[in-house]
Amino acid sequence: MYRYSDFDAAFVAERNRQFRAQVERRIDGSLTEDEFKPLRLMNGLYLQLHAYMLRVAVPYGTLNSAQMRQLAMIADRWDKGYGHFTTRQNIQFNWPKLRDVPDMLDALAEVQMHAIQTSGNTIRNVTADHFAGAAADETADPRPVAELIRQWSTDHPEFQFLPRKFKIAVTGSPNDRAVTRAHDIGLRMVRNDAGTPGFEVIVGGGLGRTPMVGKVIRDFLPEADLLPYLEAVVSVWNLLGRRDNKYKSRIKITVHEHGLDDIRHRVEERFALLRPAFTGIDQRLYAQIKADFAPPAFTRRDTAPFDLAYANDPVFRAWVDSNVTAHRADGHAIAQISLKAHGATPGDATSDQMRVMADLAEQYGHDELRVSHEQNIVLPHVHKADLPVVHATLKQHGLATANIGKISDIIACPGMDYCALATARSIPIAQEIATRFDELKLENEIGDLKIKISGCINACGHHHVGHIGILGLDRAGVENYQITLGGDHTETAAVGQRTGPGFAYDEIVPAIERIVDTYLSERDSAEETFLETFRRVGMAPFKTALYGETEKRAKAA
């Protein structure tokens, strides 16, 4: 993984020093909250419903054990003993005191971490496939690309006051686990017919109040052209993007209003002007970065301990079947750690759990962890022989829930429990759904089903691309929950279709039950997933299940 250069360390230290002085001025009243706001946002500090919130960058979701232990220490010393892992592969601390934030940032810098550009109208933390460098289906590791983009975009003088926030995701696999088509720019690492490496470039994706699936602006972009082309895209949008209405300021609206062909023409013109200025230093830097992501030294060992445990321990077998994924190296596996124990807050981990995960990574996982966009933690490189002891350790600390990809593995934003923008609760809904289907013992029968919940129209819970999406809204002071079906965040990305009128808080869990019952009765085999069934039968049987005779009469009329 990437290690800070002397420049990186000095840059972060100076930013922290500046922010410490700004915090002091805010506390003594020299700065008003309005004056302080743009300064704190540049350093990842939000003012939430009850307290400040510090969002820490985890670039492309990669951590080592020392960094995870430092996050645990920060949680204990300056927060309430836990952290919240997010869909942007970051971690949030929800209860810091303003006077402590500079010390928290200095503590992060000790382990080569920061909170720069995790907020504000700039290029946010670059995300990537959480199985990067490990997945059996991967054609190239996207993390060196993500690191190159991170260095280029950090404190870029032209892109610090964009029309709105800007998000980039990279994948090196044909199976898209990075949600590239729901990003402002999505990059898929590909090869052309001659075998030359490059990128398919996707622009204009995004969720929020106007969800859109990104469009391909370049089928193939050579590797060496990446940064000047990205600069061309962002600079064109920076000029065209609307600043009169924040709801229409994202690049997806710019692409929609101008048309993809016009945007492509403008980008190519700008790219032709910019390309000569990139004299190759970016590619030399890229080559150096690649060396930091060399694969670990995998060893050949007998997998008998795994085989024995898998054959004789049904609890271990269930965990493997659900949470363990094929690795590119023989005898190894990718182990996903669920932060979605039934009834727990999705994405939360206590400081003790963070330390346990750090210990496991250090002892059994080549000192690597990943944060997934689905708010779970990944041990990307575990030998199969070590999986039984890894599972046993996780089980002791409430981290061995075997539900990855199942109905209780819910993505949920903080909602009205924390967020000042939220219009409804998300966390309690997620907890109640997970608890209910655990009681019904239906998770394994249901199989692959992704529920995503947002507590407001900003869609931080990615509800638009959930197989079942839930959006919490305020209707005359009462929480109301809209349901969408058929969303998809993968390479076959789709925005979910709204079922109809929303449901009250106490009606939403029964509504989800009716949807699941309909799926189980409509599927043509136990192997057909919810998404496959929905695409085959359409919305009609689900609407009937949700709204009954009212829907039938409306259809007849």
Secondary structure, 3 states (H helix, E strand, C coil): CCCCCHHHHHHHHHHHHHHHHHHHHHHCCCCCHHHHHHHHHCCCEEECCCCEEEEECCHHHEECHHHHHHHHHHHHHHCCCEEEECCCCCEEECCCCHHHHHHHHHHHHCCCCCCCCCCCCCECCCEECCCCCCECCCCCCCHHHHHHHHHHHCCCCCCCCCCCCECEEEECCCCCCCCHHHCCEEEEEEECCCCCEEEEEEECCECCCCCECCEEEEEEEEHHHHHHHHHHHHHHHHHHCCCCCHHHCCHHHHHHHHCHHHHHHHHHHHHHHHHHHCCCHHHHHHHHHHHHCCCCCCCCCCCHHHHHHHHHCHHHHHHHHHHEEEECCCCEEEEEECCCCCCCCCCEEEHHHHHHHHHHHHHHCCCCEEECCCCCEEEEEEEHHHHHHHHHHHHHCCCCCCCCCCCCCCEECCHHHCCCCCCCCCHHHHHHHHHHHHHHCCHHHHCCCCEEEECCCCCCCCHHHCCEEEEEEEECCEEEEEEEECCECCCCCECCEECCCCEEHHHHHHHHHHHHHHHHHHCCCCCCCHHHHHHHHCCHHHHHHHHCHHHHHHHHC
